[in-house]
Amino acid sequence: MRGTSGLFHPCHAVKSFFRDKISSKCGKEDQILERRLIEAIKQINRSTGQKTFRSMNSISMRFPQFKEGLRNIRDLFKEYDEDGNGTIDHEEMKKCFDKMQIQLSEKDMHSLYHYCDIDGNKGIQYPEFIVLLCLTYLLTVSSAANNIAVLGSEQLSYMFHELLEAFLFLDKDGDGKLKRKDLSLSLNETHHQEKSPSYVTSRRFKEMDLNKNGQVNLKDFLFCIIKWVGIDSDDEMEQ
């Protein structure tokens, strides 16, 4: 159909068709990536020896260290946000990965980029960048000869490994997704002095269950950790 200007205007049905096709493709890519992340988590679980965490409290006690480590990523984010618009686009991310000597295929970079861009604004913001790097660590650590320096930084890799161990501690059935039952088991197996009140566990799970489907994947868990330790996108970037 042509309007008075003579320009072609696709009908709403055509627009909706292509929008749905794109959404469907991204959904399938996310599902494939999610399965790979779950398998990588299981592999980490099998290869991990002595466990770092014994309770929710032991995880909470690490929050100050997590916050300090995550704040250090801010300088890395600002370095590669070349236009200073508060987001990292795909090309800026590729430069970052090249500088950090991260061995990841173009397809994997594309999948991770869109998987972590949760608000769909076509740019990775600071908290999303943290999650992206942690998931990148997970995908690359199993194939690295020296997994401590897999991201070119021993300190950064060690912190991400501890975050994965926190998730693994809570994932009692080892299926790569947290459920309310997992948190209850985590609470009951600890020493009495370290047990958290049940209402705290319930509140934490509700905060993590971003999709309200009774399951929490690693990405959801990481975004909540970022929130819990006090990392705020706007405040952090303005300092």
Backbone as JSON, one array per atom type, in Angstrom:
{
  "sequence": "MRGTSGLFHPCHAVKSFFRDKISSKCGKEDQILERRLIEAIKQINRSTGQKTFRSMNSISMRFPQFKEGLRNIRDLFKEYDEDGNGTIDHEEMKKCFDKMQIQLSEKDMHSLYHYCDIDGNKGIQYPEFIVLLCLTYLLTVSSAANNIAVLGSEQLSYMFHELLEAFLFLDKDGDGKLKRKDLSLSLNETHHQEKSPSYVTSRRFKEMDLNKNGQVNLKDFLFCIIKWVGIDSDDEMEQ",
  "N": [[0.85, -1.19, 0.0], [0.47, 2.25, -0.78], [1.06, 5.46, 0.53], [0.04, 8.94, 0.55], [2.43, 10.16, 0.16], [3.77, 8.59, -1.57], [5.52, 6.73, -0.71], [6.36, 3.39, 0.19], [4.54, 1.62, 2.59], [4.76, -0.91, 4.76], [2.26, -3.22, 5.79], [0.72, -3.66, 9.04], [0.54, -6.35, 9.68], [2.62, -7.56, 8.25], [4.83, -6.31, 9.42], [4.53, -7.3, 12.01], [4.9, -10.01, 11.51], [7.66, -10.22, 10.77], [8.8, -9.2, 13.09], [8.0, -11.13, 14.96], [9.33, -13.34, 13.89], [12.01, -12.65, 14.3], [12.04, -12.45, 17.08], [11.45, -15.11, 17.71], [13.71, -16.4, 16.68], [15.75, -15.33, 18.31], [14.85, -16.31, 20.74], [15.23, -19.08, 20.4], [18.0, -19.15, 20.11], [18.75, -18.29, 22.65], [17.81, -20.43, 24.18], [19.44, -22.52, 23.28], [21.96, -21.56, 24.08], [21.5, -21.45, 26.82], [21.28, -24.18, 27.48], [23.91, -24.98, 26.95], [25.27, -23.49, 28.88], [24.25, -24.67, 31.2], [25.3, -27.27, 30.97], [27.99, -26.63, 31.15], [28.09, -25.65, 33.76], [27.52, -27.99, 35.17], [29.8, -29.44, 34.54], [31.77, -27.91, 35.82], [30.94, -28.35, 38.43], [31.45, -31.08, 38.73], [34.21, -31.07, 38.6], [35.06, -29.53, 40.7], [36.68, -29.47, 43.79], [37.1, -29.28, 47.12], [34.47, -27.59, 48.71], [33.63, -24.12, 48.76], [31.58, -22.74, 50.06], [29.22, -23.08, 52.75], [26.76, -22.32, 53.65], [23.95, -20.02, 53.34], [24.63, -17.78, 54.78], [27.43, -17.86, 54.74], [27.86, -17.23, 52.11], [26.79, -14.63, 52.02], [28.6, -13.34, 53.67], [30.71, -12.99, 52.01], [30.01, -10.91, 50.43], [31.13, -8.2, 50.64], [33.72, -8.61, 49.5], [32.98, -9.54, 46.99], [31.69, -7.26, 46.02], [33.79, -5.39, 45.88], [35.43, -6.62, 43.97], [33.7, -6.67, 41.74], [33.28, -3.96, 41.35], [35.75, -3.24, 40.41], [35.59, -3.98, 37.79], [34.4, -1.91, 36.61], [36.21, 0.02, 35.63], [37.24, -1.34, 33.45], [34.93, -1.56, 31.91], [34.39, 1.18, 31.36], [36.64, 1.78, 29.87], [36.21, 0.47, 27.43], [33.81, 1.43, 26.61], [33.68, 3.33, 24.33], [32.41, 5.56, 23.17], [31.28, 6.69, 25.34], [28.57, 6.45, 26.1], [27.39, 4.96, 28.05], [26.85, 2.34, 27.47], [28.0, -0.75, 26.03], [28.6, -1.56, 22.76], [28.34, -4.07, 20.13], [30.69, -4.11, 18.59], [32.5, -2.78, 20.28], [32.56, -4.62, 22.33], [33.83, -6.77, 21.07], [36.4, -5.69, 20.71], [37.14, -5.48, 23.36], [37.2, -8.19, 24.13], [39.23, -9.1, 22.45], [41.41, -7.68, 23.49], [41.54, -8.79, 26.03], [42.23, -11.28, 25.37], [40.38, -13.34, 25.0], [39.19, -16.35, 23.91], [36.76, -16.85, 21.85], [34.11, -17.76, 19.73], [32.68, -15.94, 16.94], [29.97, -16.39, 16.73], [29.32, -17.28, 19.32], [29.92, -14.98, 20.79], [28.01, -13.24, 19.76], [25.66, -14.55, 20.62], [25.93, -14.47, 23.44], [25.97, -11.73, 23.83], [23.35, -10.86, 23.12], [21.89, -12.42, 24.86], [22.54, -11.42, 27.36], [21.73, -8.81, 27.21], [19.34, -7.71, 28.69], [17.33, -5.77, 28.77], [16.99, -5.18, 26.19], [18.01, -2.95, 24.81], [19.86, -2.77, 22.87], [22.49, -2.55, 23.64], [25.11, -3.18, 25.96], [24.88, -2.67, 29.31], [26.49, -1.62, 32.4], [25.94, -3.54, 34.69], [25.02, -5.68, 33.11], [27.29, -6.2, 31.64], [29.01, -7.24, 33.57], [27.71, -9.68, 34.12], [27.86, -10.83, 31.59], [30.66, -11.19, 31.3], [31.12, -13.05, 33.35], [29.62, -15.27, 32.49], [30.98, -15.74, 30.14], [33.43, -16.53, 31.21], [32.58, -18.96, 32.34], [31.94, -20.47, 30.03], [34.41, -20.69, 28.8], [36.22, -21.7, 30.64], [36.39, -24.49, 30.96], [37.78, -25.39, 28.77], [40.24, -24.28, 29.01], [43.71, -24.46, 29.7], [44.89, -23.34, 31.93], [42.78, -22.45, 34.15], [42.54, -20.4, 35.97], [43.55, -18.06, 34.95], [41.93, -17.5, 32.81], [40.53, -15.3, 31.8], [42.49, -13.52, 31.41], [43.12, -12.33, 33.75], [44.0, -13.11, 36.93], [42.78, -12.41, 39.37], [40.18, -11.58, 38.6], [39.18, -13.91, 37.38], [39.24, -15.67, 39.55], [37.33, -14.51, 41.25], [34.98, -14.79, 39.71], [34.88, -17.55, 39.63], [34.31, -18.12, 42.29], [31.75, -17.0, 42.48], [30.38, -18.76, 40.83], [30.67, -21.06, 42.38], [29.11, -20.34, 44.55], [26.59, -20.39, 43.38], [26.49, -23.11, 42.72], [26.53, -24.27, 45.25], [23.94, -23.74, 46.11], [22.45, -25.05, 44.22], [21.12, -27.83, 44.64], [20.23, -30.25, 43.47], [21.72, -30.31, 41.24], [20.95, -29.62, 38.62], [21.37, -27.3, 37.27], [19.61, -25.23, 37.64], [18.03, -23.18, 40.04], [15.7, -23.91, 42.59], [12.95, -23.41, 44.87], [13.01, -25.49, 46.69], [15.7, -26.2, 46.64], [16.91, -24.09, 48.02], [15.79, -24.49, 50.53], [16.89, -26.96, 51.25], [19.55, -26.18, 51.37], [19.48, -24.55, 53.58], [18.77, -26.34, 55.63], [20.9, -28.13, 55.83], [23.03, -26.93, 57.05], [25.1, -25.95, 59.87], [23.53, -25.32, 63.03], [24.04, -22.78, 64.09], [24.5, -21.25, 61.84], [22.23, -21.13, 60.35], [19.79, -19.55, 58.31], [16.87, -17.53, 58.83], [13.68, -18.81, 57.76], [12.02, -17.04, 56.41], [13.79, -15.27, 55.29], [15.11, -16.81, 53.38], [12.93, -17.37, 51.71], [12.31, -14.79, 50.8], [14.67, -14.11, 49.46], [14.6, -16.0, 47.39], [12.33, -15.21, 45.95], [13.26, -12.78, 45.01], [15.24, -13.63, 43.29], [13.85, -15.14, 41.4], [13.19, -14.07, 38.66], [11.58, -14.41, 36.42], [9.34, -15.43, 37.5], [8.68, -18.16, 37.44], [9.3, -20.18, 39.11], [11.86, -21.16, 38.88], [15.35, -20.53, 38.82], [17.85, -19.38, 36.83], [21.42, -19.28, 36.08], [22.07, -16.75, 35.09], [20.0, -15.09, 36.12], [20.55, -15.39, 38.84], [23.09, -14.16, 39.02], [22.52, -11.48, 38.36], [20.99, -10.83, 40.57], [22.85, -11.13, 42.66], [24.56, -9.02, 42.02], [22.86, -6.9, 42.6], [22.38, -7.38, 45.34], [24.89, -7.04, 46.54], [25.23, -4.38, 46.27], [25.85, -3.03, 43.94], [25.11, -0.56, 41.74], [23.91, 0.55, 38.69], [23.63, 3.29, 37.65], [24.6, 4.93, 39.8], [27.17, 3.89, 40.19], [28.43, 4.39, 37.73], [28.47, 7.12, 37.6], [30.24, 7.96, 39.49]],
  "CA": [[0.0, 0.0, 0.0], [1.23, 3.49, -0.86], [0.39, 6.63, 1.08], [0.05, 10.11, -0.31], [3.81, 10.57, -0.12], [4.34, 7.72, -2.58], [6.43, 5.77, -0.1], [5.74, 2.12, 0.54], [4.34, 1.41, 4.02], [4.33, -2.28, 5.0], [1.12, -3.3, 6.69], [1.04, -4.07, 10.41], [0.67, -7.8, 9.7], [3.97, -7.87, 7.77], [5.74, -5.89, 10.49], [4.38, -8.25, 13.12], [5.49, -11.28, 11.08], [9.12, -10.17, 10.88], [9.13, -9.01, 14.5], [7.83, -12.43, 15.6], [10.39, -14.23, 13.41], [13.24, -12.25, 14.99], [11.88, -12.85, 18.48], [11.54, -16.57, 17.77], [15.11, -16.78, 16.47], [16.5, -14.98, 19.52], [14.43, -17.25, 21.77], [15.89, -20.36, 20.16], [19.43, -18.97, 20.42], [18.85, -18.24, 24.11], [17.61, -21.78, 24.7], [20.65, -23.28, 22.98], [23.0, -21.04, 24.97], [21.16, -21.85, 28.2], [21.65, -25.59, 27.62], [25.36, -25.03, 27.02], [25.67, -22.97, 30.19], [23.91, -25.69, 32.21], [26.29, -28.34, 30.85], [29.26, -26.1, 31.67], [27.94, -25.61, 35.22], [27.63, -29.37, 35.64], [31.2, -29.82, 34.43], [32.46, -27.23, 36.92], [30.54, -29.03, 39.65], [32.16, -32.37, 38.8], [35.65, -30.87, 38.73], [35.37, -28.76, 41.89], [37.0, -30.3, 44.95], [36.54, -28.77, 48.38], [33.5, -26.52, 48.5], [33.93, -22.86, 49.44], [30.45, -22.23, 50.85], [28.47, -24.06, 53.54], [25.46, -21.78, 54.03], [23.63, -18.71, 52.78], [25.39, -16.78, 55.53], [28.82, -17.85, 54.27], [27.84, -16.48, 50.84], [26.57, -13.22, 52.36], [29.82, -12.8, 54.26], [31.63, -12.67, 50.92], [29.49, -9.79, 49.65], [32.08, -7.08, 50.51], [34.76, -8.96, 48.54], [32.35, -9.57, 45.67], [31.44, -5.89, 45.6], [35.05, -4.77, 45.51], [35.85, -7.21, 42.7], [32.8, -6.24, 40.67], [33.52, -2.54, 41.09], [36.97, -3.13, 39.62], [35.24, -4.18, 36.38], [33.91, -0.63, 36.11], [37.26, 0.66, 34.83], [37.28, -2.08, 32.18], [33.74, -1.16, 31.16], [34.57, 2.55, 30.88], [37.7, 1.78, 28.86], [35.72, 0.0, 26.14], [32.67, 2.25, 26.22], [34.48, 4.36, 23.66], [31.66, 6.78, 22.92], [30.83, 7.21, 26.62], [27.11, 6.52, 26.19], [26.91, 4.1, 29.12], [26.63, 0.98, 26.99], [29.02, -1.32, 25.13], [27.98, -2.19, 21.6], [28.95, -5.34, 19.73], [32.07, -3.87, 18.15], [33.28, -2.46, 21.47], [32.75, -5.87, 23.06], [34.84, -7.54, 20.34], [37.69, -5.1, 21.04], [37.42, -5.85, 24.75], [37.57, -9.62, 24.16], [40.55, -9.22, 21.82], [42.41, -7.17, 24.43], [41.63, -9.73, 27.15], [42.64, -12.56, 24.78], [39.32, -14.32, 25.21], [39.0, -17.16, 22.72], [35.34, -17.14, 21.72], [33.69, -17.62, 18.34], [31.79, -14.81, 16.64], [28.6, -16.83, 17.03], [29.15, -17.28, 20.77], [29.89, -13.59, 21.23], [26.69, -12.71, 19.39], [24.65, -15.16, 21.48], [26.09, -13.94, 24.78], [25.62, -10.31, 23.81], [21.89, -10.7, 23.14], [21.38, -13.11, 26.05], [22.77, -10.57, 28.53], [21.08, -7.52, 27.0], [18.02, -8.1, 29.16], [16.32, -4.76, 28.5], [16.85, -5.08, 24.75], [18.28, -1.6, 24.31], [20.94, -2.9, 21.88], [23.74, -2.14, 24.25], [25.37, -3.84, 27.23], [25.14, -1.76, 30.4], [27.5, -2.09, 33.35], [25.61, -4.82, 35.32], [24.96, -6.71, 32.07], [28.68, -6.48, 31.28], [29.51, -8.13, 34.61], [27.12, -11.0, 33.89], [28.43, -11.34, 30.33], [32.02, -11.67, 31.55], [31.06, -14.26, 34.17], [29.16, -16.37, 31.63], [32.11, -16.01, 29.25], [34.36, -17.33, 32.0], [32.03, -20.31, 32.47], [32.03, -21.18, 28.76], [35.8, -20.88, 28.38], [37.08, -22.26, 31.68], [36.57, -25.93, 30.81], [38.72, -25.67, 27.69], [41.5, -23.58, 29.26], [44.71, -25.24, 30.44], [45.02, -22.7, 33.24], [41.5, -21.78, 34.25], [42.6, -19.24, 36.85], [43.87, -16.86, 34.17], [41.22, -17.64, 31.55], [40.13, -13.99, 31.32], [43.67, -12.66, 31.42], [43.25, -11.74, 35.08], [43.82, -14.11, 37.97], [41.83, -11.91, 40.37], [38.85, -11.59, 38.02], [38.77, -15.3, 37.2], [39.01, -16.26, 40.86], [36.06, -14.01, 41.76], [33.9, -15.42, 38.96], [34.8, -18.94, 40.06], [33.61, -18.13, 43.58], [30.34, -16.76, 42.21], [29.85, -20.03, 40.33], [30.6, -21.97, 43.51], [27.94, -19.94, 45.34], [25.43, -20.93, 42.67], [26.54, -24.58, 42.84], [26.15, -24.63, 46.61], [22.49, -23.65, 46.21], [21.84, -25.97, 43.25], [21.31, -29.1, 45.34], [20.05, -31.42, 42.61], [22.72, -30.23, 40.18], [20.38, -29.55, 37.28], [21.7, -26.02, 36.66], [18.59, -24.23, 37.94], [17.67, -23.16, 41.44], [14.29, -23.95, 42.95], [12.73, -23.12, 46.29], [13.45, -26.68, 47.42], [17.16, -26.15, 46.76], [17.26, -23.17, 49.11], [15.39, -25.12, 51.79], [17.91, -27.95, 51.55], [20.77, -25.46, 51.75], [19.26, -24.06, 54.93], [18.68, -27.44, 56.6], [22.11, -28.92, 55.96], [24.07, -26.16, 57.72], [25.11, -25.97, 61.33], [22.42, -24.54, 63.59], [24.43, -21.39, 64.3], [24.59, -20.55, 60.58], [20.96, -21.18, 59.63], [19.07, -18.3, 58.08], [15.43, -17.67, 59.02], [13.01, -19.27, 56.54], [11.46, -15.91, 55.66], [14.88, -14.68, 54.52], [15.29, -17.68, 52.22], [11.78, -17.16, 50.82], [12.44, -13.47, 50.19], [15.77, -14.18, 48.51], [14.19, -16.75, 46.21], [11.43, -14.37, 45.18], [14.07, -11.78, 44.32], [15.98, -14.28, 42.21], [12.94, -15.71, 40.42], [12.82, -12.9, 37.88], [10.52, -14.77, 35.48], [8.2, -15.93, 38.28], [8.33, -19.51, 36.99], [9.75, -21.15, 40.1], [13.21, -21.61, 38.58], [16.32, -19.44, 38.71], [19.06, -19.78, 36.12], [22.64, -18.61, 36.54], [22.0, -15.32, 34.74], [19.15, -14.44, 37.11], [21.29, -15.4, 40.1], [24.16, -13.17, 38.96], [21.93, -10.14, 38.44], [20.59, -10.6, 41.95], [24.07, -10.93, 43.43], [24.99, -7.65, 41.74], [21.96, -6.03, 43.36], [22.53, -7.61, 46.78], [26.16, -6.51, 47.06], [25.15, -2.92, 46.26], [26.29, -2.43, 42.68], [24.01, 0.12, 41.05], [24.43, 1.01, 37.41], [23.75, 4.74, 37.52], [25.46, 5.48, 40.83], [28.55, 3.45, 39.99], [29.02, 5.0, 36.55], [28.62, 8.56, 37.77], [31.33, 8.25, 40.43]],
  "C": [[0.88, 1.24, 0.0], [0.4, 4.62, -0.27], [0.47, 7.78, 0.12], [1.45, 10.55, -0.66], [4.44, 9.72, -1.18], [5.29, 6.69, -2.02], [5.67, 4.52, 0.28], [5.68, 1.97, 2.06], [3.89, -0.02, 4.24], [3.2, -2.32, 6.01], [1.57, -3.84, 8.04], [1.26, -5.59, 10.48], [2.07, -8.22, 9.27], [5.0, -7.5, 8.83], [5.73, -6.89, 11.63], [5.03, -9.58, 12.78], [6.99, -11.27, 11.27], [9.57, -9.98, 12.32], [9.03, -10.35, 15.25], [8.92, -13.4, 15.17], [11.7, -13.92, 14.12], [13.19, -12.68, 16.44], [12.01, -14.35, 18.65], [12.98, -17.05, 17.61], [15.94, -16.5, 17.7], [16.15, -15.93, 20.66], [15.11, -18.59, 21.63], [17.38, -20.28, 20.48], [19.65, -18.94, 21.93], [18.72, -19.63, 24.71], [18.85, -22.65, 24.46], [21.78, -22.87, 23.91], [22.75, -21.48, 26.4], [21.54, -23.32, 28.45], [23.16, -25.75, 27.73], [25.88, -24.55, 28.37], [25.39, -23.99, 31.29], [24.92, -26.83, 32.17], [27.64, -27.89, 31.4], [29.23, -26.03, 33.19], [28.13, -27.0, 35.8], [29.08, -29.85, 35.6], [32.03, -29.18, 35.53], [32.17, -27.94, 38.23], [31.29, -30.35, 39.83], [33.65, -32.18, 39.08], [36.06, -30.11, 39.99], [35.59, -29.69, 43.07], [36.32, -29.8, 46.2], [35.65, -27.57, 48.12], [33.84, -25.29, 49.34], [32.83, -22.46, 50.42], [29.69, -23.37, 51.53], [27.07, -23.58, 53.89], [25.21, -20.49, 53.27], [24.43, -17.62, 53.48], [26.83, -16.7, 55.04], [28.93, -17.14, 52.92], [27.71, -14.98, 51.13], [27.82, -12.57, 52.93], [30.86, -12.45, 53.21], [31.17, -11.46, 50.11], [30.46, -8.61, 49.55], [33.19, -7.36, 49.5], [34.2, -9.01, 47.12], [32.16, -8.14, 45.15], [32.72, -5.2, 45.14], [35.54, -5.3, 44.17], [35.01, -6.75, 41.54], [32.99, -4.76, 40.34], [34.79, -2.34, 40.26], [36.71, -3.31, 38.13], [34.77, -2.87, 35.76], [34.95, 0.05, 35.22], [37.38, -0.02, 33.47], [36.1, -1.68, 31.29], [33.93, 0.23, 30.55], [35.63, 2.63, 29.79], [37.15, 1.43, 27.48], [34.39, 0.63, 25.73], [33.22, 3.5, 25.56], [33.71, 5.66, 23.43], [31.04, 7.35, 24.2], [29.33, 7.31, 26.79], [26.53, 5.59, 27.25], [26.58, 2.69, 28.71], [27.8, 0.56, 26.11], [28.31, -2.01, 23.97], [28.79, -3.41, 21.18], [30.4, -5.15, 19.32], [32.99, -3.56, 19.33], [33.55, -3.72, 22.29], [33.82, -6.73, 22.38], [36.25, -7.01, 20.64], [38.11, -5.49, 22.45], [37.89, -7.3, 24.82], [38.93, -9.85, 23.52], [41.64, -8.79, 22.79], [42.61, -8.14, 25.59], [42.04, -11.13, 26.7], [41.65, -13.68, 25.1], [39.05, -15.04, 23.89], [37.53, -17.59, 22.64], [34.94, -16.88, 20.27], [32.78, -16.4, 18.18], [30.35, -15.17, 16.98], [28.34, -16.81, 18.53], [29.09, -15.86, 21.33], [28.53, -12.96, 20.95], [25.61, -13.24, 20.33], [24.72, -14.59, 22.9], [25.65, -12.48, 24.86], [24.1, -10.13, 23.93], [21.27, -11.37, 24.37], [21.48, -12.22, 27.28], [22.14, -9.19, 28.4], [19.61, -7.67, 27.38], [16.95, -7.05, 28.88], [16.18, -4.48, 27.0], [17.13, -3.71, 24.17], [19.46, -1.58, 23.32], [22.25, -2.34, 22.39], [23.88, -2.79, 25.61], [25.72, -2.79, 28.28], [26.06, -2.43, 31.43], [27.13, -3.41, 34.06], [25.54, -5.97, 34.32], [26.36, -7.14, 31.65], [29.31, -7.44, 32.29], [29.01, -9.55, 34.38], [27.7, -11.63, 32.63], [29.82, -11.9, 30.55], [32.01, -12.97, 32.38], [30.61, -15.46, 33.35], [30.23, -16.73, 30.6], [33.15, -16.87, 29.95], [33.87, -18.78, 32.08], [32.2, -21.1, 31.18], [33.46, -21.51, 28.36], [36.65, -21.64, 29.38], [37.35, -23.74, 31.47], [37.58, -26.29, 29.74], [40.08, -25.01, 27.89], [42.44, -24.45, 30.07], [44.9, -24.68, 31.83], [43.78, -21.86, 33.48], [41.52, -20.55, 35.15], [42.83, -17.96, 36.05], [43.11, -16.84, 32.84], [40.75, -16.3, 30.98], [41.3, -13.0, 31.32], [43.9, -11.99, 32.75], [42.99, -12.8, 36.12], [42.77, -13.69, 38.98], [40.4, -11.98, 39.85], [38.34, -13.01, 37.87], [38.45, -15.96, 38.53], [37.66, -15.8, 41.42], [34.89, -14.67, 41.03], [33.75, -16.89, 39.36], [34.08, -19.06, 41.41], [32.12, -17.87, 43.4], [29.67, -18.03, 41.68], [29.71, -21.04, 41.46], [29.41, -21.62, 44.41], [26.67, -20.48, 44.7], [25.37, -22.45, 42.84], [26.16, -25.04, 44.24], [24.63, -24.67, 46.75], [21.78, -24.65, 45.29], [22.0, -27.41, 43.74], [21.13, -30.32, 44.44], [20.94, -31.38, 41.37], [22.18, -30.14, 38.77], [20.62, -28.2, 36.6], [20.67, -24.94, 36.85], [18.21, -24.33, 39.4], [16.15, -23.17, 41.6], [14.16, -23.7, 44.45], [13.21, -24.27, 47.16], [14.96, -26.67, 47.64], [17.58, -25.25, 47.91], [16.9, -23.75, 50.47], [16.42, -26.16, 52.22], [19.21, -27.3, 52.0], [20.66, -24.97, 53.19], [19.36, -25.2, 55.95], [19.98, -28.19, 56.81], [23.22, -28.19, 56.71], [24.03, -26.37, 59.22], [24.05, -25.01, 61.86], [22.78, -23.06, 63.71], [24.39, -20.58, 63.0], [23.26, -20.51, 59.82], [20.33, -19.8, 59.5], [17.58, -18.54, 58.33], [14.75, -18.02, 57.7], [12.45, -18.11, 55.73], [12.52, -15.21, 54.82], [15.11, -15.48, 53.25], [14.16, -17.47, 51.21], [11.9, -15.83, 50.09], [13.55, -13.47, 49.14], [15.35, -14.9, 47.23], [13.26, -15.92, 45.33], [12.19, -13.3, 44.41], [14.81, -12.38, 43.14], [15.08, -14.76, 41.08], [12.36, -14.61, 39.55], [11.66, -13.19, 36.93], [9.27, -15.32, 36.17], [7.72, -17.3, 37.81], [8.82, -20.59, 37.94], [11.13, -21.71, 39.86], [14.12, -20.4, 38.36], [17.55, -19.95, 37.99], [20.25, -18.96, 36.6], [22.6, -17.11, 36.25], [21.16, -14.56, 35.76], [19.88, -14.32, 38.45], [22.36, -14.31, 40.12], [23.62, -11.75, 39.05], [21.5, -9.83, 39.86], [21.79, -10.39, 42.87], [24.58, -9.5, 43.26], [24.15, -6.65, 42.55], [22.22, -6.15, 44.85], [23.81, -6.99, 47.33], [26.21, -4.99, 46.95], [25.69, -2.25, 45.02], [25.08, -1.85, 41.98], [24.55, 0.79, 39.8], [24.65, 2.52, 37.36], [24.73, 5.33, 38.53], [26.91, 5.14, 40.59], [29.2, 4.2, 38.82], [29.22, 6.5, 36.7], [29.76, 8.92, 38.69], [32.65, 8.4, 39.7]]
}
